[in-house]
Amino acid sequence: RSIGSFEGNVVTGIDDELTLEDQFIIVPNPFSSEFEIRWSQKITEPLSIRIYSTDGKNILSMNPDLKDESSLSVNAPSLQKGQYFIHVTGNGVNRIQKLVKL
């Protein structure tokens, strides 16, 4: 993803508008038993949230109805300690991010 305009090695502009993919965060990360996904704008479309192990197994799938909400709490105490990938799609987002369970 580009954050600005370049000519050769010279910065000629800075993009000050975030893409929709940049408009959510996962906190805390790493987490112990629960984490929250926070969007910078209200949800207007259906979401799909999938958590995968590092070997690609789908561990958790959710299709929450969050219309007009801007966050989702995920309680995952049964996940083993380790690294995972969370795939969030919907509301203009298609993003995979690393997630760590302590």
C-alpha positions as a LaTeX table, in Angstrom:
\begin{tabular}{lrrr}
\hline
Residue & $x$ (\AA) & $y$ (\AA) & $z$ (\AA) \\
\hline
Arg1 & 0.00 & 0.00 & 0.00 \\
Ser2 & 1.29 & 3.40 & $-0.88$ \\
Ile3 & 1.22 & 6.26 & 1.59 \\
Gly4 & 2.35 & 8.96 & $-0.77$ \\
Ser5 & 3.49 & 9.98 & $-4.23$ \\
Phe6 & 7.05 & 9.49 & $-5.42$ \\
Glu7 & 9.20 & 10.51 & $-8.35$ \\
Gly8 & 12.32 & 8.38 & $-8.20$ \\
Asn9 & 13.43 & 8.54 & $-4.55$ \\
Val10 & 11.79 & 11.93 & $-3.90$ \\
Val11 & 8.49 & 12.23 & $-2.03$ \\
Thr12 & 6.19 & 14.52 & $-3.99$ \\
Gly13 & 3.00 & 14.16 & $-1.95$ \\
Ile14 & 1.46 & 12.58 & 1.12 \\
Asp15 & $-1.91$ & 10.82 & 1.07 \\
Asp16 & $-3.83$ & 12.01 & 4.11 \\
Glu17 & $-6.90$ & 9.85 & 3.55 \\
Leu18 & $-6.94$ & 6.40 & 5.15 \\
Thr19 & $-8.24$ & 3.49 & 3.12 \\
Leu20 & $-11.07$ & 1.44 & 4.58 \\
Glu21 & $-8.55$ & $-1.33$ & 5.26 \\
Asp22 & $-6.76$ & 0.98 & 7.72 \\
Gln23 & $-9.91$ & 1.92 & 9.55 \\
Phe24 & $-10.05$ & $-0.86$ & 12.14 \\
Ile25 & $-7.77$ & $-2.02$ & 14.91 \\
Ile26 & $-7.62$ & $-5.07$ & 17.16 \\
Val27 & $-7.00$ & $-4.40$ & 20.85 \\
Pro28 & $-5.35$ & $-5.71$ & 22.86 \\
Asn29 & $-3.07$ & $-7.70$ & 20.61 \\
Pro30 & $-1.60$ & $-9.85$ & 22.12 \\
Phe31 & $-4.67$ & $-10.82$ & 24.19 \\
Ser32 & $-5.39$ & $-13.22$ & 27.07 \\
Ser33 & $-9.00$ & $-14.30$ & 26.61 \\
Glu34 & $-10.85$ & $-11.45$ & 24.90 \\
Phe35 & $-10.08$ & $-8.85$ & 22.24 \\
Glu36 & $-12.02$ & $-6.15$ & 20.50 \\
Ile37 & $-12.17$ & $-5.13$ & 16.86 \\
Arg38 & $-12.80$ & $-1.38$ & 16.58 \\
Trp39 & $-13.81$ & 0.34 & 13.38 \\
Ser40 & $-13.39$ & 4.07 & 12.84 \\
Gln41 & $-16.86$ & 4.20 & 11.30 \\
Lys42 & $-20.14$ & 2.41 & 11.91 \\
Ile43 & $-20.68$ & $-0.94$ & 10.24 \\
Thr44 & $-23.13$ & $-0.74$ & 7.34 \\
Glu45 & $-22.64$ & $-4.14$ & 5.66 \\
Pro46 & $-22.52$ & $-7.78$ & 6.77 \\
Leu47 & $-19.17$ & $-8.97$ & 8.16 \\
Ser48 & $-17.30$ & $-12.24$ & 8.05 \\
Ile49 & $-14.64$ & $-12.87$ & 10.68 \\
Arg50 & $-12.44$ & $-15.96$ & 10.55 \\
Ile51 & $-9.56$ & $-16.96$ & 12.81 \\
Tyr52 & $-6.99$ & $-19.38$ & 11.35 \\
Ser53 & $-4.11$ & $-21.26$ & 12.93 \\
Thr54 & $-0.67$ & $-20.74$ & 11.41 \\
Asp55 & $-1.10$ & $-24.01$ & 9.48 \\
Gly56 & $-4.28$ & $-22.68$ & 7.83 \\
Lys57 & $-6.98$ & $-24.45$ & 9.85 \\
Asn58 & $-10.16$ & $-22.43$ & 10.39 \\
Ile59 & $-10.44$ & $-22.23$ & 14.19 \\
Leu60 & $-13.35$ & $-19.80$ & 14.60 \\
Ser61 & $-15.92$ & $-18.37$ & 12.17 \\
Met62 & $-18.37$ & $-15.57$ & 12.89 \\
Asn63 & $-20.86$ & $-13.58$ & 10.84 \\
Pro64 & $-21.95$ & $-10.98$ & 13.40 \\
Asp65 & $-24.83$ & $-8.61$ & 12.73 \\
Leu66 & $-23.28$ & $-5.29$ & 13.75 \\
Lys67 & $-25.28$ & $-2.81$ & 11.71 \\
Asp68 & $-24.74$ & 0.70 & 13.11 \\
Glu69 & $-22.12$ & $-0.58$ & 15.59 \\
Ser70 & $-18.44$ & 0.34 & 15.57 \\
Ser71 & $-16.86$ & $-2.45$ & 17.64 \\
Leu72 & $-17.07$ & $-6.17$ & 18.34 \\
Ser73 & $-15.83$ & $-7.98$ & 21.44 \\
Val74 & $-14.56$ & $-11.50$ & 20.79 \\
Asn75 & $-14.30$ & $-13.86$ & 23.74 \\
Ala76 & $-11.85$ & $-16.65$ & 22.86 \\
Pro77 & $-10.68$ & $-18.33$ & 26.08 \\
Ser78 & $-10.61$ & $-21.77$ & 24.43 \\
Leu79 & $-7.91$ & $-20.78$ & 21.93 \\
Gln80 & $-4.53$ & $-22.24$ & 22.80 \\
Lys81 & $-1.64$ & $-19.82$ & 23.40 \\
Gly82 & 0.09 & $-18.95$ & 20.16 \\
Gln83 & $-0.13$ & $-17.05$ & 16.90 \\
Tyr84 & $-3.19$ & $-16.89$ & 14.66 \\
Phe85 & $-4.43$ & $-14.97$ & 11.67 \\
Ile86 & $-7.71$ & $-13.09$ & 11.70 \\
His87 & $-9.43$ & $-12.48$ & 8.36 \\
Val88 & $-12.04$ & $-9.72$ & 8.35 \\
Thr89 & $-14.19$ & $-9.13$ & 5.28 \\
Gly90 & $-17.15$ & $-6.83$ & 4.74 \\
Asn91 & $-17.91$ & $-3.15$ & 5.17 \\
Gly92 & $-15.38$ & $-2.41$ & 2.43 \\
Val93 & $-12.61$ & $-4.40$ & 4.16 \\
Asn94 & $-10.76$ & $-7.56$ & 3.15 \\
Arg95 & $-7.82$ & $-7.83$ & 5.50 \\
Ile96 & $-5.76$ & $-10.49$ & 7.26 \\
Gln97 & $-3.89$ & $-9.55$ & 10.41 \\
Lys98 & $-1.73$ & $-11.47$ & 12.88 \\
Leu99 & $-3.33$ & $-12.17$ & 16.27 \\
Val100 & $-1.43$ & $-13.42$ & 19.34 \\
Lys101 & $-2.96$ & $-15.28$ & 22.30 \\
Leu102 & $-0.95$ & $-15.13$ & 25.55 \\
\hline
\end{tabular}
